[in-house]
Amino acid sequence: MEAMQNLSDISEVFLARGQAKPGYMWAESNSDSSPAENAKLPEMPDSSCTAKDFSSIHSKDLLPHPDGEKMTRNFLQELLGILLAYVGKTFDRSSKVLDFHHPHQLKEGLEGFSLELPDQPENLEQILVDCRDTLKYGVKTGHPRFFNQLSSGLDVIGLAGEWLTSTANTNMFTFEISPVFILMEEIVLRKMQEKVGWAAEEGDGIFCPGGSMSNLYSLLLARYDRYPEVKTGGMAELPRLALFTSEHSHYSIRKAAAVLGIGTKNVFVVKCDERGKMIPDELESCIIRAKTLGCVPFYVNATAGTTVYGAFDPLHNIADICAKHNLWMHVDAAWGGGLLMSKRHRGKLQGIERASSVTWNPHKMMGVPLQCAALLVRKKGLLQECNQLKAEYLFQPDKQYDVSYDTGDKSIQCGRHVDIFKLWLMWKAKGSEGFSMQVNRCLENAEYLFNCLSKRADFELVCNSKPEHSNVCFWYIPPSLRGVSPGPERDKRLHEVAPKIKAKMMEEGMVMIGYQPLKDKVNFFRCVFSNPATRKEDVDFLLDEITRLGCGL
């Protein structure tokens, strides 16, 4: 940590001294600076630093140039200083979450930062400036006061895993080019299936580019499992299919139905209770109604951790209905899957072991750097049967090793990014117990916020019951509305409060939280906790900021 802080501090000194332009390399002494200036520089662990002009150096001068090794090292060390400075600021509560600018401002260029692409190569000094400015004008999603998205935090081990992954720069389709990563994926998927509750002889899976793709896979597999002829004959060979999902489920289910040619009008939306959970009796009614309309029900999506309320559908009840009607049961646990790591909270997903497939995004509650999402399938071999086309230039059957480890034909994609290493590395570094404590801490923060809001007259909770997940939804009631009776006029004015506070919040940049309407409920704030760096003091700061920014509305 001390070495990282030193590098971070040095980078800040460099940027300040160079008028916010990097341009330094490691060397034995700093002959270009006065002794007084040198005395102000933080000490390096094993050497000092000296100025180096990158203005005449271009990418062609780096490796694989025959003489490029030293310059490559200098460039990457310079870049590392910028990255470490950013990491340090991410955890600094006095730093901003974002330095907001409107799209037109960024497109027009700011302080020498231009998004336009040149015909001639720019020098490495400009490239380093661009790297710094890209971070400067982005959003620190790892900041302890970033509450805006389900994916937040900056895990240092995960970051190291991402850096190594990019350095390896390989593909996940065959064992011959990704031997270690392929085996890591198998081991981690097996561990995740164990957490779901499947037997050792069951289970398959694949890492996908996000939960939406995992959900699409689940529909694809469910349809193929019922009607394998769809692979060659298409939807023309099939009856009119029907699938079922709750009104609080993720929109990707409807999108997947559109992509796969099933059609969004054949997605039956099931009513939920006031807490956002699917009502089993309503599911049963929807299935019966679909049959009377001439549809063939084949798939039910249950949600474990809805996006807005963080609700968990009653999985056992839904599984009973699926068994009765012979339907594929998918559980979208993209958000809630992380709770399987917690002995304290895993009971909220009771019944998930009865699912045919599960979506689980470790880049959410487990804090793995984006992206890291898995589809788990109980029926072994189905992924391969559904998707394989046996491309001869990749999947030769006569290789010298066990070709069952050439997993690329299980995927819709050909090229597939290595998303496994950072998760594997974090699991090694934390152990299952470490993830459990991390999840527990996030839900403790949510309970703390819920309890704070319950005691205050200037806030109203959207749901008065204790949150199941780390989602807490609420309204801020400015003084001008506290005496106003409920009704359309109050709703109209309250609907404008959250967007106005959010706009001020983004302009100042010290905290960030999301808002949305839902059905008949006007705009409300949704605070979510998935960053283990967040503490109770950050929750207090959030409420103080909302009050400060909104009291005059």
C-alpha positions as CSV (number, residue, x, y, z in Angstrom):
1,M,0.0,0.0,0.0
2,E,2.8,2.4,0.9
3,A,4.6,1.7,-2.4
4,M,1.4,2.3,-4.3
5,Q,0.8,5.6,-2.4
6,N,4.3,6.7,-3.2
7,L,3.7,6.1,-6.9
8,S,0.4,7.8,-6.7
9,D,1.9,10.8,-4.9
10,I,4.8,11.0,-7.4
11,S,2.3,10.9,-10.3
12,E,0.4,13.8,-8.8
13,V,3.6,15.8,-8.4
14,F,4.6,15.1,-12.0
15,L,1.2,16.2,-13.3
16,A,1.2,19.4,-11.3
17,R,4.8,20.2,-12.2
18,G,4.3,19.5,-15.9
19,Q,1.1,21.7,-16.0
20,A,-1.0,18.6,-16.0
21,K,1.1,16.9,-18.7
22,P,2.9,13.7,-17.9
23,G,6.4,13.2,-19.3
24,Y,8.7,11.6,-16.9
25,M,10.8,8.4,-16.7
26,W,12.7,6.5,-14.0
27,A,16.4,7.3,-13.9
28,E,19.3,7.6,-11.4
29,S,19.1,11.3,-10.8
30,N,17.1,14.4,-11.6
31,S,19.6,16.6,-13.3
32,D,16.9,18.8,-14.9
33,S,15.6,20.1,-11.5
34,S,17.1,22.2,-8.8
35,P,18.1,20.6,-5.5
36,A,15.2,22.4,-3.9
37,E,12.8,21.0,-6.3
38,N,14.3,17.5,-5.9
39,A,13.9,17.8,-2.2
40,K,10.2,18.2,-2.6
41,L,9.8,15.0,-4.6
42,P,8.5,12.0,-2.7
43,E,11.1,9.3,-2.3
44,M,10.9,6.2,-4.6
45,P,11.4,2.8,-3.0
46,D,14.6,2.2,-5.0
47,S,15.4,5.2,-7.2
48,S,14.5,8.8,-7.9
49,C,12.9,10.2,-11.0
50,T,14.0,12.5,-13.8
51,A,12.1,14.4,-16.5
52,K,11.9,12.7,-19.9
53,D,10.4,14.3,-22.9
54,F,7.8,12.0,-24.6
55,S,6.9,14.7,-27.2
56,S,9.2,13.3,-29.9
57,I,8.4,9.6,-29.1
58,H,5.6,7.7,-31.0
59,S,4.0,4.3,-30.7
60,K,6.3,3.0,-33.4
61,D,9.3,3.5,-31.1
62,L,7.8,1.0,-28.6
63,L,8.0,-2.8,-28.8
64,P,8.2,-4.6,-31.2
65,H,10.8,-1.9,-32.4
66,P,14.2,-3.6,-32.0
67,D,15.3,-0.8,-29.6
68,G,11.9,-0.3,-28.0
69,E,12.2,-2.3,-24.8
70,K,13.5,0.6,-22.6
71,M,11.1,3.1,-24.0
72,T,8.2,0.7,-23.6
73,R,9.1,0.2,-20.0
74,N,9.3,4.0,-19.4
75,F,6.0,4.6,-21.1
76,L,4.2,1.9,-19.1
77,Q,5.7,3.0,-15.9
78,E,4.5,6.5,-16.6
79,L,1.0,5.2,-17.4
80,L,1.1,3.1,-14.2
81,G,1.7,6.3,-12.3
82,I,-1.5,7.8,-13.8
83,L,-3.5,4.7,-13.0
84,L,-2.3,4.5,-9.4
85,A,-3.1,8.2,-8.9
86,Y,-6.6,7.4,-10.1
87,V,-6.9,4.4,-7.9
88,G,-5.8,6.5,-4.9
89,K,-8.4,9.2,-5.7
90,T,-11.1,6.7,-6.1
91,F,-10.9,5.8,-2.4
92,D,-10.5,9.4,-1.3
93,R,-13.8,10.7,0.0
94,S,-12.6,14.3,-0.5
95,S,-12.3,13.7,-4.2
96,K,-15.2,14.0,-6.7
97,V,-17.2,11.1,-7.9
98,L,-17.4,12.9,-11.3
99,D,-16.4,16.0,-13.1
100,F,-19.5,16.5,-15.1
101,H,-19.6,18.0,-18.6
102,H,-22.4,17.9,-21.2
103,P,-21.9,15.8,-24.3
104,H,-21.4,18.8,-26.5
105,Q,-18.6,20.1,-24.2
106,L,-16.7,16.8,-24.4
107,K,-17.2,16.6,-28.1
108,E,-16.0,20.2,-28.6
109,G,-12.8,19.5,-26.6
110,L,-11.7,20.5,-23.1
111,E,-8.3,21.8,-22.2
112,G,-6.6,20.1,-25.0
113,F,-8.6,16.9,-24.7
114,S,-10.0,16.0,-28.1
115,L,-12.1,13.0,-29.0
116,E,-11.4,13.4,-32.7
117,L,-9.1,11.0,-34.5
118,P,-6.1,12.3,-36.4
119,D,-4.6,11.1,-39.7
120,Q,-1.1,11.4,-38.4
121,P,0.2,9.7,-35.3
122,E,0.3,11.8,-32.1
123,N,3.2,11.6,-29.7
124,L,3.2,9.7,-26.5
125,E,3.1,12.8,-24.4
126,Q,-0.3,13.5,-25.9
127,I,-1.3,9.9,-25.5
128,L,-0.5,10.0,-21.8
129,V,-2.5,13.3,-21.5
130,D,-5.4,11.6,-23.2
131,C,-5.2,8.7,-20.8
132,R,-5.3,11.0,-17.8
133,D,-8.1,13.1,-19.2
134,T,-10.2,10.1,-20.1
135,L,-10.1,9.2,-16.4
136,K,-10.6,12.8,-15.3
137,Y,-13.8,13.3,-17.2
138,G,-15.2,9.8,-16.5
139,V,-17.1,8.6,-13.4
140,K,-15.3,7.0,-10.4
141,T,-17.6,4.0,-10.1
142,G,-15.4,2.7,-7.3
143,H,-15.9,5.8,-5.1
144,P,-17.5,5.0,-1.8
145,R,-20.2,7.5,-2.5
146,F,-21.2,6.2,-5.9
147,F,-24.6,4.6,-5.4
148,N,-25.9,5.0,-8.9
149,Q,-25.6,1.4,-10.3
150,L,-25.8,-2.2,-9.2
151,S,-22.1,-2.5,-10.3
152,S,-19.8,-0.4,-8.2
153,G,-16.5,-0.6,-6.3
154,L,-12.9,-1.1,-7.3
155,D,-11.4,-4.3,-6.1
156,V,-7.6,-4.1,-6.3
157,I,-7.1,-7.8,-6.8
158,G,-9.8,-7.8,-9.5
159,L,-8.0,-4.9,-11.2
160,A,-4.8,-6.8,-11.2
161,G,-6.6,-9.7,-12.8
162,E,-8.0,-7.4,-15.5
163,W,-4.5,-6.0,-16.2
164,L,-3.1,-9.5,-16.5
165,T,-6.0,-10.6,-18.7
166,S,-5.4,-7.8,-21.2
167,T,-1.7,-8.5,-21.2
168,A,-2.3,-12.2,-22.1
169,N,-4.8,-11.0,-24.8
170,T,-6.1,-14.4,-25.7
171,N,-9.5,-15.9,-26.7
172,M,-11.7,-18.4,-24.8
173,F,-12.7,-20.7,-27.7
174,T,-10.0,-23.5,-27.5
175,F,-7.8,-25.1,-24.9
176,E,-4.8,-24.8,-27.3
177,I,-4.7,-21.0,-27.0
178,S,-6.2,-20.6,-23.5
179,P,-5.2,-23.7,-21.5
180,V,-5.1,-22.1,-18.0
181,F,-8.2,-19.8,-18.5
182,I,-10.3,-22.7,-19.9
183,L,-9.6,-24.8,-16.8
184,M,-10.2,-21.9,-14.5
185,E,-13.6,-21.3,-16.0
186,E,-14.5,-25.0,-15.5
187,I,-13.4,-24.9,-11.8
188,V,-15.2,-21.6,-11.1
189,L,-18.4,-22.7,-12.8
190,R,-18.4,-25.9,-10.8
191,K,-18.0,-23.9,-7.6
192,M,-20.9,-21.6,-8.6
193,Q,-23.1,-24.6,-9.4
194,E,-22.3,-26.0,-6.0
195,K,-23.4,-22.7,-4.4
196,V,-26.7,-23.0,-6.4
197,G,-27.1,-26.5,-4.9
198,W,-26.8,-28.8,-7.9
199,A,-25.2,-32.2,-7.6
200,A,-21.6,-32.8,-8.8
201,E,-22.7,-34.8,-11.8
202,E,-25.1,-32.0,-12.9
203,G,-24.3,-28.7,-14.4
204,D,-22.7,-26.8,-17.2
205,G,-22.2,-23.1,-17.9
206,I,-20.4,-20.4,-19.7
207,F,-19.3,-16.8,-19.0
208,C,-21.2,-14.3,-21.1
209,P,-20.9,-10.6,-21.9
210,G,-23.5,-9.5,-19.3
211,G,-26.7,-10.8,-17.7
212,S,-28.8,-9.8,-20.7
213,M,-26.9,-12.3,-22.8
214,S,-27.1,-14.9,-20.1
215,N,-30.9,-14.5,-20.1
216,L,-31.0,-14.8,-23.9
217,Y,-29.0,-18.0,-23.6
218,S,-31.5,-19.4,-21.2
219,L,-34.4,-18.8,-23.6
220,L,-32.4,-20.2,-26.5
221,L,-31.7,-23.4,-24.5
222,A,-35.2,-23.8,-23.2
223,R,-36.6,-23.6,-26.7
224,Y,-34.0,-26.0,-28.1
225,D,-34.6,-28.5,-25.3
226,R,-38.3,-28.6,-26.1
227,Y,-38.0,-28.3,-29.9
228,P,-34.5,-29.3,-31.2
229,E,-35.8,-28.9,-34.7
230,V,-35.7,-25.2,-34.3
231,K,-32.0,-25.2,-34.9
232,T,-32.4,-26.2,-38.5
233,G,-36.0,-25.4,-39.4
234,G,-36.4,-22.1,-37.4
235,M,-39.6,-20.8,-35.8
236,A,-41.7,-21.9,-38.8
237,E,-41.4,-25.4,-37.5
238,L,-42.8,-24.5,-34.1
239,P,-46.2,-23.7,-32.6
240,R,-46.8,-20.3,-31.1
241,L,-44.7,-20.3,-27.9
242,A,-45.4,-18.4,-24.7
243,L,-43.1,-17.4,-21.8
244,F,-43.7,-15.8,-18.5
245,T,-41.9,-13.2,-16.4
246,S,-42.9,-10.8,-13.7
247,E,-43.7,-7.1,-14.1
248,H,-40.7,-6.3,-12.1
249,S,-38.3,-8.5,-14.1
250,H,-35.4,-7.1,-16.2
251,Y,-36.3,-5.9,-19.6
252,S,-33.8,-8.2,-21.2
253,I,-36.3,-11.1,-21.1
254,R,-38.7,-9.2,-23.5
255,K,-35.7,-8.2,-25.6
256,A,-34.5,-11.8,-25.8
257,A,-37.9,-12.9,-27.0
258,A,-37.8,-10.3,-29.7
259,V,-34.2,-11.3,-30.8
260,L,-35.1,-15.0,-30.9
261,G,-38.2,-14.5,-33.0
262,I,-40.6,-15.5,-30.3
263,G,-42.1,-12.0,-30.2
264,T,-42.7,-9.6,-27.3
265,K,-46.5,-10.1,-27.5
266,N,-45.9,-13.7,-26.5
267,V,-44.3,-12.6,-23.3
268,F,-46.9,-12.8,-20.6
269,V,-46.2,-10.4,-17.8
270,V,-47.2,-11.7,-14.3
271,K,-48.4,-9.4,-11.6
272,C,-46.4,-8.8,-8.4
273,D,-47.3,-8.0,-4.9
274,E,-46.5,-4.6,-3.3
275,R,-42.9,-5.7,-2.5
276,G,-42.2,-6.6,-6.2
277,K,-42.5,-10.4,-5.8
278,M,-44.2,-12.5,-8.5
279,I,-47.6,-13.8,-7.3
280,P,-47.7,-17.5,-7.9
281,D,-51.5,-17.6,-8.4
282,E,-51.1,-14.9,-11.1
283,L,-48.5,-17.0,-12.8
284,E,-50.9,-20.0,-12.8
285,S,-53.6,-17.8,-14.3
286,C,-51.3,-16.5,-17.0
287,I,-50.3,-20.0,-18.0
288,I,-54.0,-21.1,-18.3
289,R,-54.8,-18.0,-20.3
290,A,-51.9,-18.5,-22.7
291,K,-53.1,-22.1,-23.4
292,T,-56.7,-20.8,-24.1
293,L,-55.1,-18.4,-26.7
294,G,-53.5,-21.3,-28.5
295,C,-50.0,-20.8,-27.2
296,V,-47.6,-23.4,-25.9
297,P,-46.1,-22.4,-22.6
298,F,-42.5,-23.4,-22.3
299,Y,-40.5,-21.1,-20.1
300,V,-40.8,-19.1,-16.8
301,N,-38.3,-16.5,-15.7
302,A,-38.2,-15.9,-11.9
303,T,-36.1,-13.1,-10.5
304,A,-33.8,-13.3,-7.5
305,G,-33.1,-9.7,-6.8
306,T,-35.2,-7.3,-9.0
307,T,-33.4,-4.3,-10.4
308,V,-35.4,-1.6,-8.6
309,Y,-36.8,-3.1,-5.4
310,G,-34.3,-5.9,-4.9
311,A,-37.2,-8.4,-4.5
312,F,-36.9,-12.2,-4.6
313,D,-39.6,-14.2,-6.3
314,P,-41.0,-17.2,-4.3
315,L,-38.8,-19.8,-6.1
316,H,-40.2,-22.9,-4.5
317,N,-43.8,-21.9,-5.4
318,I,-42.8,-21.1,-9.0
319,A,-40.8,-24.3,-9.3
320,D,-43.9,-26.3,-8.3
321,I,-45.9,-24.6,-11.0
322,C,-43.2,-25.2,-13.6
323,A,-43.1,-28.9,-12.6
324,K,-46.9,-29.1,-12.9
325,H,-46.9,-27.7,-16.4
326,N,-43.6,-29.1,-17.6
327,L,-42.0,-25.7,-18.0
328,W,-38.3,-24.6,-18.1
329,M,-37.6,-22.5,-14.9
330,H,-34.9,-19.9,-15.3
331,V,-33.8,-17.8,-12.3
332,D,-32.4,-14.4,-13.2
333,A,-30.1,-13.9,-10.2
334,A,-27.8,-11.4,-11.9
335,W,-28.2,-9.1,-9.0
336,G,-29.2,-11.5,-6.2
337,G,-26.8,-14.4,-7.0
338,G,-24.1,-12.9,-4.8
339,L,-26.2,-13.6,-1.7
340,L,-25.5,-17.3,-2.3
341,M,-22.0,-16.5,-1.0
342,S,-23.5,-15.4,2.4
343,K,-24.5,-18.0,5.0
344,R,-26.7,-15.2,6.5
345,H,-28.6,-14.3,3.4
346,R,-28.5,-17.3,1.0
347,G,-31.8,-18.5,2.4
348,K,-33.5,-15.8,0.4
349,L,-32.8,-17.9,-2.7
350,Q,-34.3,-21.1,-1.4
351,G,-35.6,-23.1,-4.4
352,I,-32.9,-21.9,-6.9
353,E,-31.5,-25.4,-6.9
354,R,-34.7,-26.5,-8.7
355,A,-34.0,-24.1,-11.6
356,S,-33.1,-25.4,-15.1
357,S,-30.8,-22.4,-15.6
358,V,-29.5,-19.5,-13.6
359,T,-28.0,-16.1,-14.5
360,W,-25.4,-14.8,-12.0
361,N,-23.4,-11.7,-12.4
362,P,-20.3,-11.6,-10.2
363,H,-19.6,-8.1,-11.4
364,K,-22.5,-6.9,-9.3
365,M,-22.7,-7.9,-5.6
366,M,-19.4,-9.8,-5.6
367,G,-17.6,-6.6,-6.8
368,V,-15.7,-8.2,-9.7
369,P,-14.6,-5.6,-12.3
370,L,-16.9,-5.3,-15.3
371,Q,-17.7,-7.5,-17.1
372,C,-18.1,-10.8,-15.4
373,A,-21.4,-12.7,-15.9
374,A,-22.2,-16.4,-15.9
375,L,-25.0,-18.6,-17.2
376,L,-25.4,-21.9,-15.3
377,V,-27.3,-24.7,-16.9
378,R,-28.4,-27.8,-15.0
379,K,-28.5,-30.2,-18.0
380,K,-25.0,-31.1,-19.0
381,G,-24.2,-31.0,-22.7
382,L,-27.2,-28.9,-23.7
383,L,-25.1,-25.8,-24.4
384,Q,-23.0,-27.8,-26.8
385,E,-25.9,-29.5,-28.6
386,C,-27.8,-26.2,-29.0
387,N,-25.0,-24.1,-30.3
388,Q,-22.3,-26.2,-31.9
389,L,-21.6,-25.9,-35.6
390,K,-18.2,-27.7,-35.6
391,A,-16.1,-25.1,-37.4
392,E,-13.3,-27.1,-38.9
393,Y,-10.7,-24.4,-38.6
394,L,-11.1,-24.3,-34.8
395,F,-12.6,-27.5,-33.5
396,Q,-10.7,-30.3,-35.1
397,P,-11.6,-33.6,-33.5
398,D,-8.1,-35.2,-33.9
399,K,-6.1,-32.8,-31.7
400,Q,-3.5,-34.3,-29.3
401,Y,-5.5,-33.3,-26.2
402,D,-9.0,-33.9,-24.8
403,V,-11.1,-31.7,-27.2
404,S,-14.0,-31.5,-24.7
405,Y,-12.0,-28.6,-23.3
406,D,-12.5,-26.7,-26.6
407,T,-15.5,-24.9,-25.1
408,G,-16.0,-22.3,-27.9
409,D,-18.7,-24.3,-29.6
410,K,-20.9,-24.0,-26.6
411,S,-21.1,-20.2,-27.2
412,I,-23.1,-18.1,-29.6
413,Q,-19.9,-16.1,-30.1
414,C,-16.7,-17.1,-31.7
415,G,-14.4,-14.7,-30.1
416,R,-15.0,-14.6,-26.3
417,H,-13.2,-12.3,-23.9
418,V,-11.4,-13.8,-20.9
419,D,-13.7,-12.8,-18.0
420,I,-12.7,-15.6,-15.7
421,F,-9.3,-14.8,-14.4
422,K,-10.2,-11.7,-12.3
423,L,-13.0,-13.7,-10.5
424,W,-10.7,-16.7,-10.0
425,L,-8.0,-14.4,-8.6
426,M,-10.4,-12.6,-6.2
427,W,-11.8,-15.9,-5.0
428,K,-8.3,-17.1,-4.2
429,A,-7.5,-13.8,-2.4
430,K,-10.7,-13.6,-0.4
431,G,-11.9,-17.1,-0.1
432,S,-15.7,-17.8,0.1
433,E,-15.6,-16.4,3.6
434,G,-14.3,-13.1,2.3
435,F,-17.1,-12.8,-0.2
436,S,-19.6,-13.7,2.5
437,M,-18.4,-10.8,4.7
438,Q,-18.4,-8.4,1.7
439,V,-22.0,-9.3,0.9
440,N,-23.1,-9.0,4.6
441,R,-21.5,-5.5,4.8
442,C,-23.4,-4.2,1.8
443,L,-26.7,-5.4,3.2
444,E,-25.8,-3.9,6.6
445,N,-25.4,-0.6,4.9
446,A,-28.8,-1.0,3.3
447,E,-30.4,-1.7,6.6
448,Y,-28.7,1.3,8.2
449,L,-30.1,3.6,5.4
450,F,-33.5,2.0,5.8
451,N,-33.5,2.7,9.6
452,C,-32.3,6.3,9.1
453,L,-35.1,7.0,6.7
454,S,-37.7,5.4,8.9
455,K,-37.0,7.9,11.6
456,R,-37.1,11.1,9.4
457,A,-40.0,13.3,8.5
458,D,-38.3,14.7,5.4
459,F,-38.1,11.3,3.7
460,E,-40.7,8.7,2.7
461,L,-39.9,5.0,2.0
462,V,-41.3,3.5,-1.1
463,C,-41.6,0.1,0.7
464,N,-42.1,0.2,4.4
465,S,-40.8,-3.3,5.0
466,K,-37.1,-4.0,5.6
467,P,-35.2,-4.5,2.4
468,E,-34.4,-8.1,1.3
469,H,-31.4,-7.0,-0.8
470,S,-29.3,-3.8,-0.7
471,N,-31.8,-1.7,-2.6
472,V,-33.5,1.1,-0.6
473,C,-36.0,3.2,-2.5
474,F,-37.3,6.5,-1.1
475,W,-38.6,10.0,-1.8
476,Y,-37.2,13.2,-0.4
477,I,-40.0,15.5,0.7
478,P,-38.9,19.2,0.5
479,P,-40.4,21.6,3.1
480,S,-42.8,23.0,0.4
481,L,-44.5,19.6,0.1
482,R,-44.6,18.4,3.7
483,G,-48.0,20.0,4.4
484,V,-49.6,19.1,1.0
485,S,-52.3,16.4,1.0
486,P,-51.7,13.3,-1.2
487,G,-53.2,13.7,-4.7
488,P,-52.3,14.5,-8.3
489,E,-51.0,18.0,-7.6
490,R,-48.6,16.7,-4.9
491,D,-47.5,13.8,-7.1
492,K,-46.8,16.2,-10.0
493,R,-44.6,18.3,-7.9
494,L,-42.9,15.4,-6.1
495,H,-42.2,13.8,-9.5
496,E,-39.9,16.8,-10.3
497,V,-37.9,16.7,-7.0
498,A,-35.6,13.7,-7.6
499,P,-34.5,14.8,-11.2
500,K,-33.7,18.3,-9.9
501,I,-31.7,17.1,-7.0
502,K,-29.8,14.6,-9.3
503,A,-29.0,17.4,-11.7
504,K,-27.5,19.5,-8.9
505,M,-25.7,16.5,-7.5
506,M,-24.0,15.7,-10.8
507,E,-22.9,19.3,-11.3
508,E,-21.2,19.3,-7.9
509,G,-20.0,15.8,-8.3
510,M,-19.5,14.7,-4.7
511,V,-22.1,11.9,-4.7
512,M,-24.2,10.0,-7.2
513,I,-27.5,8.1,-6.9
514,G,-30.1,7.0,-9.4
515,Y,-33.8,7.7,-9.6
516,Q,-36.8,6.4,-11.6
517,P,-40.6,6.2,-11.6
518,L,-42.3,2.8,-11.3
519,K,-45.9,2.2,-12.5
520,D,-48.1,4.6,-10.5
521,K,-45.2,5.8,-8.3
522,V,-43.6,9.1,-9.2
523,N,-39.8,9.5,-9.4
524,F,-38.0,8.2,-6.4
525,F,-34.4,7.6,-5.4
526,R,-33.0,4.1,-5.5
527,C,-29.9,3.6,-3.5
528,V,-28.0,0.3,-4.0
529,F,-24.9,-1.0,-2.1
530,S,-22.4,-3.3,-3.7
531,N,-19.2,-1.4,-2.9
532,P,-17.4,-2.8,0.2
533,A,-15.6,0.5,0.6
534,T,-18.9,2.3,1.5
535,R,-19.4,3.0,5.2
536,K,-22.2,4.5,7.3
537,E,-20.6,7.9,7.1
538,D,-21.1,7.8,3.4
539,V,-24.8,7.0,3.9
540,D,-25.1,10.0,6.2
541,F,-23.3,12.2,3.7
542,L,-25.8,11.1,1.0
543,L,-28.8,12.1,3.1
544,D,-27.2,15.4,4.1
545,E,-26.5,16.2,0.4
546,I,-30.0,15.3,-0.7
547,T,-31.4,17.5,2.0
548,R,-29.0,20.4,1.2
549,L,-29.7,20.3,-2.5
550,G,-33.4,19.8,-2.2
551,C,-34.5,21.9,0.7
552,G,-35.2,24.9,-1.5
553,L,-37.4,23.1,-4.1
